[in-house]
Amino acid sequence: MKNFKFQNPTKLIFGRGTIANLATEIPIDKKIMLTFGGGSVRTNGVYDQVIEALKKHHFVEFWGIEPNPKVETLRKAVALGKEHKIDFIVAVGGGSVLDGTKLIASAIPCDDDAWDLVLNPNLLKSAIPFASVMTLPATGSEMNSGAVISNLKTKEKFSFYSHFPQFSILDPETTYSLPVYQIANGIADTFVHVIEQYLTLTNESILMDRWAEGILLTLKEIAPKIEQNHTNYDLMSNYMLSATMALNGFIAMGVSGDWTTHMIGHELTALHGVTHGESLAIVLPGTMQVLREQKKGKILQYGERIWGITEGNDEVRIDKTIAQTETFFRSLGLKTRLHELNIGEETVNEIEKRLKQRGSIFGEKQNVTPNIVRKILENRL
């Protein structure tokens, strides 16, 4: 196991009726900005609960943060925050709303442009405190410091790291109104978050392996049940908490990570607007196939422990494991091939060119070059 430092300062407030905790978790003298997405919280009762909880507080509202939040939109929120001298933000919605809020919180006390903060982490000085009311489990953003921000003008999408939420409220009942497709994307995103901290080197940590496998087995078990009934409190509770635990650092202690699939997926989203979870469902089987020798030990372990694949020689078992992973994503109703989205060789060329220009190298061994990325994408055409 590698040396590591671990600290997660976010308070998690979980369960029915917990949105009411906003009233006591935020000091009454704070000038609050509420950030929202497209408006679904108005129809599912979440907005009313938030407003009721904060009725004695001073707040302004900012609406319109998109999936894969755009810096062009976030700049408007920053301007509103500076105008009203905001000193606390509450993100209400899914991971994209919270991702955007993380950048807003960093940009309000700063003179630099928001996109410059994404490109140059050294510009980050401070951030005003923020919290979240999470309604779409997927990104784990409610209990980590990361975000992913897009730029419409340059067609780029980059990771951004700032501060942790002070607290996050997770009420599983807020997920009942989610469309099935969004839930499918959230399950895929959660699954791949775990895989990219697990499907790396063998014998780094027995404990981390078992924790990761516990989340994967949970997702495998509940996914078909959620498809049949996504208003079951216990099912949605397990899904919601799985998404949080997948990316809050708990399964990453002392082990290697490989974010190749995510980095490639970001490019597909930036260039074509592919939904994040679906981009991962497309790319992951290709990553496993092209890096099968490097990841051999972990693929065999994953195949046996998650999918019960024990028959055949190593190569046969790896083939079956990759196929089963793709079948799982298919069972969620997600596409797993680029041609299904009318994406072809031109995009493969563009992504390889971009990564070469940036000098990008990925993987647990830092050996996934732009040329290897090309092979991964060609596997998914």
Residue pairs with C-beta under 8 A, 6 or more apart in sequence:
1 204
1 205
1 208
1 253
1 254
1 255
2 204
2 254
2 255
2 256
3 254
4 252
4 253
4 254
6 249
6 253
8 143
8 144
8 164
8 248
8 249
8 250
9 164
9 166
10 142
10 143
10 144
10 164
10 165
10 166
10 167
10 168
10 248
11 25
11 166
11 167
11 168
12 142
12 143
12 167
12 168
12 170
12 244
13 21
13 25
13 167
13 168
13 169
13 170
14 169
14 170
14 171
14 237
14 240
14 241
15 170
15 171
15 172
15 237
16 171
16 172
16 173
16 233
17 171
18 169
18 170
18 171
19 46
19 49
19 50
19 53
19 133
19 169
19 171
19 174
20 49
20 52
20 53
21 53
21 169
22 50
22 53
22 54
22 90
22 131
22 133
22 169
23 53
23 54
23 56
23 57
25 131
25 166
25 167
26 32
26 54
26 57
26 88
26 90
26 131
27 88
28 56
28 57
30 57
30 58
30 87
30 88
31 58
31 59
31 84
31 85
31 86
31 87
31 88
32 54
32 57
32 58
32 59
32 60
32 86
32 88
32 89
32 90
33 59
33 60
33 61
33 62
33 77
33 80
33 81
33 84
33 86
33 88
33 89
33 90
33 104
34 50
34 54
34 59
34 60
34 61
34 62
34 89
34 90
34 92
35 62
35 65
35 77
35 89
35 90
35 91
35 92
35 93
35 97
35 100
35 101
35 104
36 47
36 61
36 62
36 63
36 64
36 65
36 92
36 93
36 97
37 63
37 64
37 65
37 66
37 67
37 93
37 94
37 96
37 97
38 63
38 64
38 66
39 63
40 93
40 135
40 177
41 47
41 50
41 92
41 93
41 135
43 177
44 135
44 174
44 176
44 177
46 92
46 133
46 135
46 174
47 92
50 90
50 92
50 133
54 90
59 90
60 80
60 84
60 86
62 76
62 77
62 80
62 81
64 73
65 73
65 74
65 77
65 93
65 96
65 97
65 100
65 101
66 73
66 96
67 94
67 96
67 275
67 276
68 96
68 148
68 150
68 157
68 269
68 273
68 276
69 96
69 97
69 99
69 100
69 103
69 147
69 148
69 149
69 150
70 149
70 150
70 151
70 152
71 103
71 114
71 115
71 118
71 149
71 150
71 151
71 152
72 151
72 152
72 153
73 100
74 100
74 103
74 104
74 107
74 114
74 149
75 107
75 113
75 114
77 100
77 104
78 104
78 107
78 108
78 114
80 86
81 89
81 104
81 108
81 128
82 108
86 108
86 128
87 128
87 129
88 128
88 129
88 130
88 131
89 101
89 104
89 105
89 128
89 129
89 130
89 131
90 130
90 131
90 132
90 133
91 97
91 98
91 100
91 101
91 130
91 131
91 132
91 133
91 165
92 132
92 133
92 135
93 133
93 134
93 135
93 136
94 134
94 135
94 136
94 138
94 139
94 182
95 134
95 136
95 138
95 139
95 140
95 141
95 142
96 139
97 132
98 132
98 134
98 139
98 141
98 142
98 147
98 165
99 139
99 141
99 146
99 147
99 148
99 149
99 160
100 147
100 149
101 130
101 132
102 127
102 130
102 141
102 145
102 146
102 147
102 160
102 162
102 163
103 114
103 117
103 118
103 147
103 149
103 160
103 162
104 114
104 130
105 127
105 128
105 129
105 130
105 162
105 163
106 114
106 117
106 124
106 126
106 127
106 162
106 163
107 113
107 114
107 117
108 127
108 128
109 125
109 126
109 127
109 128
110 117
110 123
110 124
110 125
110 126
112 123
114 149
115 149
115 151
116 123
117 123
117 124
117 160
118 149
118 151
118 158
118 160
119 158
121 160
121 161
124 162
127 162
127 163
129 163
129 166
130 163
130 165
130 166
131 165
131 166
131 167
131 168
131 169
132 141
132 142
132 165
132 167
132 168
132 169
133 168
133 169
133 171
133 174
134 142
134 168
134 169
134 170
134 174
134 240
135 174
135 175
135 178
136 175
136 178
136 182
136 186
137 170
137 175
137 186
137 190
137 239
137 240
137 242
137 243
137 244
138 185
138 186
138 189
138 190
138 243
138 276
138 277
139 189
139 243
139 247
140 190
140 193
140 243
140 244
140 245
140 246
140 247
140 248
141 147
141 247
142 165
142 168
142 170
142 244
143 164
143 165
143 168
143 244
143 247
143 248
144 164
144 247
144 248
144 249
145 161
145 162
145 163
145 164
146 159
146 160
146 161
146 247
147 159
147 160
147 161
147 162
148 157
148 158
148 159
148 160
148 266
148 276
149 157
149 158
149 160
150 156
150 157
150 269
150 270
151 157
151 270
155 270
155 271
156 270
157 266
157 267
157 269
157 270
158 266
159 266
168 244
170 240
170 241
170 244
172 233
172 236
172 237
172 239
172 240
173 233
173 236
175 183
175 230
175 236
175 239
175 240
176 230
176 231
176 236
178 186
178 230
180 227
180 230
180 333
181 333
183 226
183 230
183 239
184 277
184 332
184 333
184 334
185 275
185 276
185 277
185 278
185 334
186 239
186 243
186 277
187 219
187 223
187 226
187 239
187 277
187 332
188 277
188 278
188 280
188 281
188 329
188 332
188 334
189 243
189 276
189 277
189 280
190 215
190 219
190 239
190 242
190 243
190 246
191 216
191 219
191 246
191 328
192 261
192 262
192 277
192 280
192 281
192 284
193 246
193 247
194 212
194 215
194 216
194 219
194 246
194 251
195 216
195 261
195 284
195 302
196 257
196 258
196 259
196 260
196 261
196 262
197 208
197 212
197 251
197 252
197 255
197 257
198 208
198 209
198 212
198 213
198 216
198 251
198 255
198 298
198 302
199 258
199 288
199 295
199 298
199 299
199 302
200 255
200 256
200 257
200 258
200 295
200 298
200 364
201 255
201 256
201 297
201 298
201 364
202 297
202 298
202 301
204 254
204 255
204 256
205 253
205 254
205 255
208 251
208 252
208 253
208 254
208 255
209 301
211 250
211 251
212 251
213 302
213 305
213 306
215 242
215 245
215 246
215 251
216 302
216 306
217 306
218 238
218 242
219 239
219 242
220 306
220 328
222 235
222 238
222 239
222 242
223 328
223 331
223 332
224 331
225 232
225 235
226 232
226 235
226 236
226 239
227 332
229 235
230 236
245 251
256 364
257 364
258 362
258 363
258 364
258 368
259 362
260 287
260 291
260 362
260 363
260 368
260 373
260 376
261 280
261 283
261 284
261 287
262 280
263 360
263 362
264 279
264 283
264 287
264 351
264 373
264 376
264 377
265 274
265 276
265 279
265 280
265 282
265 283
266 279
267 351
267 354
267 355
268 274
268 279
268 282
268 283
268 343
268 347
268 351
269 275
269 276
269 279
271 347
271 350
271 351
272 341
272 343
272 347
274 282
274 341
274 343
277 334
278 334
278 335
281 326
281 329
281 332
281 334
281 335
281 336
282 335
282 336
282 337
282 338
282 341
282 380
283 376
283 377
283 380
284 325
284 329
285 322
285 325
285 326
285 329
285 336
285 379
285 380
286 376
286 377
286 379
286 380
287 376
288 295
288 299
288 318
288 321
288 322
288 325
289 322
289 376
289 379
290 372
290 375
290 376
290 379
291 363
291 368
291 372
292 299
292 318
292 322
294 363
294 365
294 367
296 314
296 318
299 318
299 321
299 322
300 314
300 317
300 318
300 321
302 321
303 309
303 317
303 318
303 320
303 321
303 324
304 310
304 317
307 320
307 321
307 324
307 325
309 317
309 320
309 321
309 324
310 317
311 317
312 320
326 336
329 336
330 336
335 341
336 380
337 380
337 381
338 344
338 347
338 377
338 380
338 381
339 381
344 381
345 381
347 377
348 374
348 377
348 378
348 381
351 370
351 373
351 374
351 377
352 370
352 371
352 373
352 374
352 377
353 370
354 360
355 370
355 373
356 370
360 370
361 367
361 368
361 369
362 368
362 373
363 372
